[in-house]
Amino acid sequence: GAFIACLGYGLIFNVDLRKILYACLNCGIGYLVYNLCLPYGNNASLIISSFVLTVVSEILARYTKSPVTVFLVCSLIPLVPGMGAYYTVLHLVNSESALAVARGFDTLVQAGSIVLGVSFATNIFKAISRLKKR
């Protein structure tokens, strides 16, 4: 399912057809890692899977001489906590403020976990490239 979702977003974002396959494989790998790490907790699995997605995206970007965002944005879409955001707004509309705050906080923590994994991997690659230039 993640592979097909990434394919659809790749087509929407007008990604080159040869690169969509790489992005879809990256997405499948990331979602597999996410599911394998779920016993360690949802936030930990989001951090680990977004880290793996970013590392593979960086490698694919260097291999295909393309920007990292071509592979990373499409691959991260299935990990985004859209259901949590939906239920946050639903609770707000239904005047259930306590549930909305709880769900909203959880959604922000999940989004932050994704950002943490991506930024950690990106900083590692930037440090490596700086060391190579010296």
Backbone torsions as a table, in degrees:
resi	resn	phi	psi	omega
1	GLY	NA	-39.9	179.8
2	ALA	-66.1	-36.9	178.3
3	PHE	-60.1	-45.7	-178.7
4	ILE	-69.9	-38.3	177.3
5	ALA	-62.0	-42.4	178.7
6	CYS	-65.8	-36.7	176.9
7	LEU	-61.4	-45.1	178.9
8	GLY	-62.6	-45.0	179.2
9	TYR	-69.0	-33.2	175.4
10	GLY	-62.6	-39.2	177.3
11	LEU	-69.5	-39.3	177.9
12	ILE	-63.4	-41.3	-178.9
13	PHE	-82.3	2.9	175.8
14	ASN	60.4	46.1	177.5
15	VAL	-79.5	145.0	177.5
16	ASP	-56.1	137.1	-173.4
17	LEU	-60.3	-33.1	178.9
18	ARG	-68.9	-29.1	-178.2
19	LYS	-88.0	-20.3	178.1
20	ILE	-63.1	-39.0	179.9
21	LEU	-61.1	-43.4	176.9
22	TYR	-62.8	-42.4	179.7
23	ALA	-64.0	-40.0	179.2
24	CYS	-67.1	-39.9	176.3
25	LEU	-64.9	-39.8	176.3
26	ASN	-61.1	-43.3	179.1
27	CYS	-62.7	-42.9	177.9
28	GLY	-62.1	-40.7	177.4
29	ILE	-63.7	-45.7	-179.2
30	GLY	-63.0	-41.4	-179.6
31	TYR	-72.0	-32.2	174.6
32	LEU	-64.0	-43.8	177.8
33	VAL	-62.6	-41.4	178.0
34	TYR	-58.2	-47.7	-179.1
35	ASN	-67.7	-35.2	178.8
36	LEU	-70.2	-28.7	-177.7
37	CYS	-93.1	-1.5	-179.3
38	LEU	-57.3	-32.3	176.9
39	PRO	-61.0	-19.8	179.2
40	TYR	-87.3	-1.3	-179.9
41	GLY	114.6	151.2	-176.2
42	ASN	-65.3	-43.9	-177.9
43	ASN	-68.3	-40.1	177.4
44	ALA	-64.3	-39.7	179.4
45	SER	-68.0	-33.2	176.4
46	LEU	-68.3	-40.2	178.3
47	ILE	-63.9	-48.2	-176.6
48	ILE	-66.1	-45.3	-177.6
49	SER	-68.7	-37.4	177.3
50	SER	-69.8	-32.2	174.0
51	PHE	-62.8	-48.0	-179.9
52	VAL	-63.3	-43.0	178.0
53	LEU	-59.1	-41.5	-178.9
54	THR	-68.9	-41.6	178.8
55	VAL	-62.3	-46.9	179.6
56	VAL	-65.2	-37.8	178.0
57	SER	-63.9	-40.7	177.7
58	GLU	-63.6	-41.6	179.0
59	ILE	-66.2	-44.5	178.7
60	LEU	-64.3	-36.6	179.1
61	ALA	-64.3	-39.7	178.0
62	ARG	-71.6	-36.1	-179.8
63	TYR	-67.2	-42.6	-177.0
64	THR	-96.4	0.0	-178.2
65	LYS	54.8	51.1	-179.3
66	SER	-127.6	166.1	174.2
67	PRO	-68.7	151.0	-179.6
68	VAL	-64.5	-33.6	-175.9
69	THR	-62.5	-25.4	177.6
70	VAL	-57.8	-40.8	-177.3
71	PHE	-92.5	-33.4	-171.7
72	LEU	-76.7	-43.7	-175.6
73	VAL	-64.3	-48.0	179.6
74	CYS	-63.9	-35.0	-176.2
75	SER	-76.2	-27.1	-178.2
76	LEU	-83.3	-16.2	-175.2
77	ILE	-53.9	-45.6	-179.3
78	PRO	-66.2	-17.6	-180.0
79	LEU	-87.7	-16.1	-176.0
80	VAL	-64.6	132.5	-176.2
81	PRO	-78.9	66.2	-178.4
82	GLY	-68.4	-35.0	179.4
83	MET	-64.8	-38.1	178.2
84	GLY	-64.5	-40.4	177.7
85	ALA	-66.0	-39.5	178.5
86	TYR	-61.5	-48.3	-178.8
87	TYR	-68.3	-29.3	175.0
88	THR	-62.3	-48.3	179.3
89	VAL	-66.5	-38.2	178.5
90	LEU	-61.1	-43.6	177.9
91	HIS	-66.1	-35.2	176.6
92	LEU	-65.7	-42.0	179.9
93	VAL	-65.7	-36.2	-180.0
94	ASN	-84.8	9.6	179.5
95	SER	59.0	36.2	175.9
96	GLU	-106.1	75.1	-170.2
97	SER	-66.5	-35.6	179.9
98	ALA	-65.3	-43.8	177.1
99	LEU	-66.3	-37.2	179.9
100	ALA	-64.8	-41.8	179.5
101	VAL	-65.9	-44.3	-179.9
102	ALA	-62.9	-46.5	-179.7
103	ARG	-68.1	-39.2	178.8
104	GLY	-64.7	-41.2	177.8
105	PHE	-63.4	-43.5	178.3
106	ASP	-61.8	-40.4	178.5
107	THR	-64.9	-41.5	177.8
108	LEU	-65.2	-36.9	177.8
109	VAL	-66.4	-40.4	177.8
110	GLN	-64.7	-43.2	177.3
111	ALA	-64.1	-39.3	176.7
112	GLY	-64.5	-34.2	177.1
113	SER	-64.1	-40.5	177.6
114	ILE	-64.4	-45.1	179.8
115	VAL	-62.4	-39.8	179.6
116	LEU	-61.3	-46.4	179.0
117	GLY	-63.5	-41.9	-179.9
118	VAL	-66.7	-46.0	-176.9
119	SER	-68.2	-34.9	178.4
120	PHE	-63.5	-47.3	-179.7
121	ALA	-66.9	-40.0	179.6
122	THR	-63.4	-41.6	179.2
123	ASN	-66.9	-33.6	175.6
124	ILE	-63.8	-44.9	179.9
125	PHE	-67.5	-35.8	176.6
126	LYS	-65.6	-40.3	178.5
127	ALA	-65.2	-40.3	178.5
128	ILE	-64.5	-42.4	-179.8
129	SER	-67.7	-33.4	176.2
130	ARG	-66.9	-39.5	178.9
131	LEU	-67.0	-35.1	179.3
132	LYS	-68.8	-31.7	180.0
133	LYS	-71.8	-25.1	-179.9
134	ARG	-81.0	NA	NA
